[in-house]
Amino acid sequence: MSDTVLQKLDEHGVLLLTLNRPEKKNAFSNEQWQAFGEALEAADENPAVACVVVTGAGSDFSSGVDLNDFSEAGGEHPFERCARRLVDFNKPIVSAAKGVAIGGGATLLLHTDVVYVGESLRLRFPFTALGLVPEWGSSYQLQAVIGARKAAELMYTSEWLGAERAVELGIATAAYSDDELLERAMEKAREIAKWPVSSLRETKDLMRRVHRAAIHAAIDAEQAGMAKLAGKPENIEAVVAIMEKRAPDFSQFRKA
């Protein structure tokens, strides 16, 4: 079992999954994508699990993909397997996010049912700023959660959101202090977990069924968009700018 995702099942049927690469702001490595996907699969099949809580170790939820470890893995990439397992996961998930939630760390939250955030939250969908397109079905899911107009504004601008704004938009359910965040999430998960697992599963399936085909279709389309733009000059400029700790200059690519 990988220590990049810690698992703890309590007596109430609540499984706590902790993204555990705090030194990397819980950026997802290939190993962590695989571990998180496998943990979800096992939780879906385990009758002792009624509800899942997802959080991040240390001060952050997740800074998204670890660009230093997003190598080709042969066949289906661990990210894709993990992404689709979360879309199809059929038990309630409560998330507790503080600090940075960027890229995959932000889009992961869109697939959880109850989203609690800490006062330190800094959330961003950074894809246009990277010269790329949305991923993990977020091109569909963000619109489904907050509406097309607001989703377009966030996706086109790659703006940063704090806890208050995330709640205002409907991305987050509620905001708490960082110190009480996980406790509040666990309390809500235990409130959910006291009901029959069979009822929880069927209810989630009914609520999510109408969206799942669209999310999977969005993932397919996003992968095509990523393949088209990844490694192009604009994407390279964005990555180099990050490494050089400067603002990217995309104006050079607008010349006729």
C-alpha positions as CSV (number, residue, x, y, z in Angstrom):
1,M,0.0,0.0,0.0
2,S,1.4,3.4,-1.0
3,D,1.9,6.0,1.7
4,T,1.1,8.7,-0.7
5,V,-2.6,8.2,0.2
6,L,-3.3,7.4,3.9
7,Q,-6.4,5.5,4.8
8,K,-8.3,5.3,8.1
9,L,-11.7,3.7,8.5
10,D,-13.5,4.5,11.7
11,E,-16.3,2.7,13.6
12,H,-19.0,4.8,12.0
13,G,-18.2,3.7,8.5
14,V,-16.3,6.8,7.5
15,L,-13.2,6.3,5.4
16,L,-10.7,9.2,5.7
17,L,-8.4,9.4,2.6
18,T,-5.5,11.8,3.1
19,L,-3.4,12.9,0.1
20,N,0.1,12.6,1.7
21,R,2.8,14.5,-0.2
22,P,2.8,17.6,2.0
23,E,6.4,18.5,0.9
24,K,5.0,18.8,-2.7
25,K,1.8,20.5,-1.6
26,N,0.2,17.1,-2.3
27,A,0.9,17.4,-6.0
28,F,-0.2,14.1,-7.7
29,S,2.6,11.8,-8.8
30,N,1.9,8.8,-10.9
31,E,2.1,6.7,-7.7
32,Q,-0.4,8.9,-6.0
33,W,-2.9,8.8,-8.9
34,Q,-2.7,5.0,-8.8
35,A,-3.0,4.8,-5.0
36,F,-6.0,7.2,-4.9
37,G,-7.8,5.4,-7.6
38,E,-7.2,2.0,-6.0
39,A,-8.4,3.4,-2.6
40,L,-11.6,4.6,-4.3
41,E,-12.2,1.2,-5.9
42,A,-11.7,-0.7,-2.7
43,A,-14.0,1.7,-0.8
44,D,-16.7,1.3,-3.4
45,E,-16.6,-2.5,-2.9
46,N,-16.2,-2.5,0.9
47,P,-19.6,-2.8,2.6
48,A,-18.1,-1.4,5.8
49,V,-17.6,2.0,4.1
50,A,-20.6,4.3,4.0
51,C,-19.0,7.6,3.3
52,V,-15.5,8.9,2.3
53,V,-13.7,12.1,3.4
54,V,-10.9,13.4,1.3
55,T,-8.4,15.9,2.6
56,G,-4.7,16.8,2.2
57,A,-1.8,16.4,4.6
58,G,-0.1,19.5,5.9
59,S,-1.2,23.0,4.9
60,D,-2.6,22.3,1.4
61,F,-5.2,20.2,-0.3
62,S,-3.5,19.6,-3.6
63,S,-1.5,21.7,-6.2
64,G,-2.6,19.3,-9.0
65,V,-0.3,17.4,-11.2
66,D,3.3,17.0,-10.3
67,L,4.9,18.1,-13.6
68,N,8.1,16.4,-12.6
69,D,6.4,13.0,-12.5
70,F,3.7,13.1,-15.2
71,S,5.6,10.6,-17.5
72,E,4.0,8.2,-19.8
73,A,3.1,5.1,-17.9
74,G,2.3,2.7,-20.7
75,G,-1.3,2.1,-21.8
76,E,-3.9,4.0,-19.8
77,H,-2.3,6.6,-17.6
78,P,-2.9,6.3,-13.8
79,F,-4.5,9.8,-13.9
80,E,-7.1,8.6,-16.4
81,R,-7.9,5.5,-14.4
82,C,-8.2,7.5,-11.2
83,A,-10.3,10.2,-12.8
84,R,-12.9,7.8,-14.2
85,R,-13.1,5.8,-10.9
86,L,-14.0,9.0,-9.1
87,V,-16.6,9.9,-11.7
88,D,-18.2,6.5,-11.2
89,F,-17.7,6.2,-7.4
90,N,-21.1,5.4,-5.9
91,K,-20.9,6.5,-2.3
92,P,-21.0,10.0,-0.8
93,I,-17.8,11.9,-0.6
94,V,-17.1,14.9,1.7
95,S,-14.0,16.9,1.0
96,A,-12.0,19.1,3.4
97,A,-9.7,21.5,1.5
98,K,-7.5,24.3,2.8
99,G,-4.5,26.0,1.4
100,V,-3.9,25.5,-2.4
101,A,-6.4,23.6,-4.5
102,I,-5.1,24.1,-8.1
103,G,-5.7,22.2,-11.3
104,G,-6.4,18.6,-10.4
105,G,-6.7,19.7,-6.8
106,A,-9.6,22.1,-7.7
107,T,-11.3,19.8,-10.2
108,L,-11.2,16.9,-7.7
109,L,-13.5,19.0,-5.5
110,L,-16.1,19.2,-8.2
111,H,-16.6,15.5,-8.0
112,T,-17.2,15.4,-4.3
113,D,-20.7,15.7,-2.9
114,V,-20.1,18.0,0.1
115,V,-17.2,20.5,-0.1
116,Y,-15.9,22.2,3.1
117,V,-13.1,24.6,2.8
118,G,-10.7,26.3,5.2
119,E,-10.1,30.0,5.5
120,S,-6.7,29.7,3.9
121,L,-8.1,28.3,0.6
122,R,-6.5,29.5,-2.6
123,L,-8.4,27.7,-5.5
124,R,-7.7,28.0,-9.2
125,F,-8.6,26.4,-12.5
126,P,-5.3,27.5,-14.2
127,F,-5.7,25.8,-17.6
128,T,-5.8,28.9,-19.9
129,A,-2.9,30.4,-18.0
130,L,-0.9,27.2,-18.9
131,G,-1.9,27.3,-22.6
132,L,-4.0,24.2,-22.1
133,V,-7.6,23.1,-21.7
134,P,-9.6,22.0,-18.6
135,E,-9.3,18.4,-17.5
136,W,-11.0,15.7,-15.3
137,G,-14.4,16.6,-16.9
138,S,-14.3,20.1,-15.4
139,S,-15.3,21.7,-18.7
140,Y,-18.7,20.1,-18.0
141,Q,-18.7,19.7,-14.3
142,L,-18.0,23.3,-13.3
143,Q,-20.9,24.5,-15.5
144,A,-23.1,21.9,-13.9
145,V,-22.2,23.0,-10.4
146,I,-22.2,26.9,-10.7
147,G,-23.7,27.7,-14.1
148,A,-22.3,28.4,-17.5
149,R,-21.7,32.1,-17.1
150,K,-19.8,31.9,-13.9
151,A,-17.9,28.8,-15.1
152,A,-16.8,30.6,-18.3
153,E,-15.5,33.6,-16.3
154,L,-13.4,31.3,-14.0
155,M,-12.1,29.1,-16.9
156,Y,-11.2,32.0,-19.2
157,T,-9.5,34.2,-16.6
158,S,-7.8,31.5,-14.5
159,E,-8.5,33.7,-11.5
160,W,-7.7,32.8,-7.9
161,L,-10.6,32.2,-5.4
162,G,-10.6,32.4,-1.7
163,A,-12.9,30.5,0.7
164,E,-15.6,33.1,0.8
165,R,-15.8,33.4,-3.0
166,A,-15.8,29.6,-3.4
167,V,-18.9,29.4,-1.1
168,E,-20.6,32.4,-2.8
169,L,-20.2,30.7,-6.2
170,G,-21.4,27.3,-5.0
171,I,-18.1,25.5,-5.5
172,A,-17.9,25.0,-1.7
173,T,-20.7,24.1,0.6
174,A,-19.4,25.9,3.6
175,A,-16.2,27.5,5.0
176,Y,-14.6,27.0,8.4
177,S,-11.4,27.9,10.1
178,D,-8.5,25.7,9.1
179,D,-8.3,24.3,12.6
180,E,-11.9,23.1,12.7
181,L,-12.2,22.1,9.0
182,L,-11.5,18.4,9.2
183,E,-13.5,17.9,12.3
184,R,-16.5,19.5,10.6
185,A,-16.1,17.3,7.6
186,M,-15.9,14.2,9.7
187,E,-19.0,15.2,11.6
188,K,-20.9,15.6,8.4
189,A,-19.6,12.3,7.1
190,R,-20.7,10.5,10.2
191,E,-24.1,12.1,10.0
192,I,-24.4,10.7,6.4
193,A,-22.9,7.3,7.3
194,K,-25.6,6.5,9.9
195,W,-28.1,5.8,7.1
196,P,-28.2,2.5,5.1
197,V,-25.4,2.1,2.6
198,S,-27.8,0.7,0.1
199,S,-29.9,3.8,0.3
200,L,-26.9,6.1,0.1
201,R,-25.6,4.3,-3.0
202,E,-28.9,4.3,-4.8
203,T,-29.5,8.0,-4.0
204,K,-26.1,9.0,-5.3
205,D,-26.6,7.0,-8.4
206,L,-29.9,8.7,-9.1
207,M,-28.4,12.2,-8.5
208,R,-25.3,11.5,-10.6
209,R,-26.6,9.2,-13.4
210,V,-27.7,12.1,-15.6
211,H,-24.3,13.7,-15.5
212,R,-21.9,10.7,-15.8
213,A,-22.2,10.1,-19.5
214,A,-21.6,13.8,-20.1
215,I,-18.6,13.9,-17.8
216,H,-17.0,10.9,-19.5
217,A,-17.6,12.5,-22.9
218,A,-16.0,15.7,-21.5
219,I,-13.0,13.8,-20.4
220,D,-12.6,12.3,-23.8
221,A,-12.8,15.7,-25.5
222,E,-10.5,17.3,-23.0
223,Q,-7.8,14.7,-23.6
224,A,-8.0,15.5,-27.3
225,G,-7.7,19.2,-26.5
226,M,-4.7,18.5,-24.2
227,A,-3.0,16.5,-27.0
228,K,-3.5,19.4,-29.4
229,L,-2.0,22.0,-27.1
230,A,0.5,20.3,-24.8
231,G,4.0,21.1,-25.9
232,K,3.0,23.9,-28.2
233,P,4.9,27.3,-27.9
234,E,2.2,28.9,-25.6
235,N,2.3,25.9,-23.2
236,I,6.1,25.9,-23.2
237,E,6.2,29.7,-22.5
238,A,3.8,29.1,-19.5
239,V,5.9,26.3,-18.0
240,V,9.2,28.2,-18.5
241,A,7.7,31.3,-16.9
242,I,6.7,29.3,-13.9
243,M,10.2,27.9,-13.6
244,E,11.7,31.3,-14.0
245,K,9.2,32.8,-11.6
246,R,8.0,35.5,-13.9
247,A,4.8,36.4,-15.7
248,P,4.3,34.6,-19.1
249,D,4.3,36.7,-22.2
250,F,1.7,35.4,-24.6
251,S,1.6,38.5,-26.7
252,Q,4.5,37.2,-28.9
253,F,2.1,34.6,-30.3
254,R,-0.6,37.0,-31.4
255,K,1.3,38.5,-34.3
256,A,-0.3,38.1,-37.7
